[in-house]
Amino acid sequence: MLQIGDKVVYPMHGAGVISGIENCEVLGEGKSYYVLEMPLGNMKVMIPTDNADNVGLRDVIPEQKVNEVREVLEKEPEKPKGSWNKRFHANLDRMKSGDICDVAAVARNLILQDRRRHISSGERRLLDLAKQILVSELVYACNKTPKEIENWLTTVLSANAFAH
């Protein structure tokens, strides 16, 4: 059972802090919900406590795993395959996994692909979401501000040997 103050990641939304546990009645049935405060976008999300595992709620990565994220960002991007629609759905499925390294790979691929030739508007929205998820988790993992993490991401991706 998660506790108030725990830092967790909700796949496809990003990282936040459990600010409370509330009981609500929905359709005549009382349920207990985690209240998750998301730092980016100033959003609150309520997740049924009995469904937390099924939706992929997990702890924020430890600071030691940030090096794995950096390594993913520094790797050669995957070659785009198929139409933008197929790539979009493949990237979306990858992000739904909730694994920060998968999210980092999607962000890297789309950012570097956009530098070579512009990505579609759908892929741009997916890129924005990937960056938001990545930044929100790294804020907690590294105990830094969103701006510091965004600058770090820009620096790492600019230094990617395959970016040019």
Disulfide bonds with the S-S distance in Angstrom:
none
